[in-house]
Amino acid sequence: MSNAAAGIAPSDISTIEDLREFVHATLCSKENLVSDQFKMIERELTKNGRPCGFQFTIHGPRQVRLSAVWAADRNLLYFYDTSGVRYLKVPLRKRFAMNAAA
């Protein structure tokens, strides 16, 4: 999969907004979805009552559901296809705080 479709390289992700843009474009490119026609839902993940990452989901046509999880402690993005199978793991170079997402 080409990261060029996202318009931003994983090494350039330095803010939550960059992360959202990259995840949205990467998920849409997986199923050839037109990115401006499908909104992404974002949910904060917690562990022991503390924020630990985000889950991103896109609901496309024909019950297509794609998702990604950002594990903040490991600073990794995991992408899952419509079957729930992980198809991509992206390490991020730059860290940013969970509270920056608010």
Buried (B, 14 or more C-beta within 10 A) or exposed (E): EEBEEBEBEBEBBBEBEBBBBBBBBBBBBBBEBEBEEBEBEBEEBEEEEEBBBBBBBBEBEEEBBBBBBBBBEEBBBBBBBBEEEEEBEBEBEEEBEBEEBE
